[in-house]
Amino acid sequence: MTTLLARLSQDRRRLLMDRTVPGRVGATLSKSDVPEQPLPSQDLLRSSLDFPEVSENDIVRYFSQLSQLNFSIDHNFYPLGSCTMKYNPKIDDEIAGMPGFAEIHPLQPAATVQGAIRLMWELQQRLVEITGMKGCSLAPMAGADGEFAGMLMARAYHLDRGDTKRDKVLIPDSAHGTNPATASMCGFEVITLPSDADGNTDLEALRFSVGDDLAGLMITLPSTLGLFDSNILEVVRIVREAGGIVYGDGANLNALLGRVKLGELGFDVMHSNLHKTFTQPHGGGGPGAGPVIVGERLMPYLPTPVACRTEDSGGVETYSLDAPPKTIGRMGAFHGNFGALVRAYAYMSTLGKDGIANISRDAVINANYILSQLKDHYDLPYDRSCMHEVVFSARSLRREHGVSALDVAKRLIDYGIHPPTMYFPLIVEEALMIEPTETESKETLDSFIEVMQAIAEEARYEPALLHEAPHDTPNTRLDEATAARRPYLRWRRDQ
Ligand SMILES: *Cc1c(COP(=O)(O)O)cnc(C)c1O
């Protein structure tokens, strides 16, 4: 019986080419009424083509089954830390698909797309208000692209003032990996700041590192430890006093919405990932939007375009897309990922001001609920309340039972739950970074907690179960580096 079940399960996972039955066809074509033409010479013809020979029914089942192997937020709980895999309301997709948004072209004269540009202008205004900043460009097409824009602006700002020796950027070791990558792409030398015992930026190290060659500091807030840096005001003060630009990585603004404004804390520039903080189905590399939002001194350098509004004497409003006076230029061919902008705008509009503040409340409560229920089962490297995500460690499980964070993550797949982010942040050994998001119910969180507790038990009594997990997927343990760098994307006869 078990072998029969195992074989049937194997059958369901066969590739399309391996389902071929010679001579089987998927469609019957009616007889052609076009006169037959002679075939080209024999050496131009191939005798065998690798087409699958299957029926229409086979094809439909194959692709439907394949689609069910995808893991998505619409299927199951997806607590992938730092990525904010929250529920994306379908109404936002519907609005982004309306012809007035989806069927316009970026080269159309502005007069014919006033509504679209007005939406961009209003979205800029909302982001400026939410962050306590002064100006915004929606051009960057991802969080990392927003960082790139921001640090190019920081460079332009210093060079513009003839301050040419500022080539160092300080980055705490709890920052997202894109921060040092961005700084070095912009030509800066990166200096890593350690975190102190509470997970905040080490102020002594910061004071020691600032000087007249300081271009600025990039800080992820909340940090990738899921913590709000309680030294932040002092950090900002020290950097600004040394003449540096303070960059805030606000990818995970969902923890701060309606409560903390980086502009009011003295930040010069930040980005927000609209696809995480607001809405947009994302993952697998896109699409997203990472608007860059700035205080007074970086306004002239914003990337192009910036949506502007003018009002004539008769009170008629006109919207245009303009280039700021000292712009760093364009981030891409046109105006950013417009569809993602429409979704974020629609999401904010449905929630309203109070609803937006509830995002951070619920995101933070949900993460702290998980923290409180799992801290007796997994190590908690920083035992203090967290923000929108909580970072545990499987250090003890590994030492005492030989079970790693990877084993725990893989076992979650057997329970129908997407693994959390693992081995990141790098400063936590055997890290498991869990972000429940604000859109999950208490029932879902309770079920996840029960599963995580059960896995911790399994680690003690049946570790082999975890080493071999997942048990019911077409592939179990991949060589993940090779799978990412040299993926097989099509069928070949010799494989
Ligand atoms: C996701 C994330 C980024 C990068 O955003 P992308 O849109 O993937 O480029 C940067 N910083 C933090 C803190 C993030 O969570």
Boltz pocket constraint, residues with backbone or C-beta under 6 A from the ligand:
constraints:
  - pocket:
      binder: B
      contacts: [[A, 82], [A, 83], [A, 141], [A, 142], [A, 143], [A, 144], [A, 145], [A, 176], [A, 178], [A, 220], [A, 222], [A, 249], [A, 251], [A, 252], [A, 273], [A, 288], [A, 290]]
      max_distance: 6.0
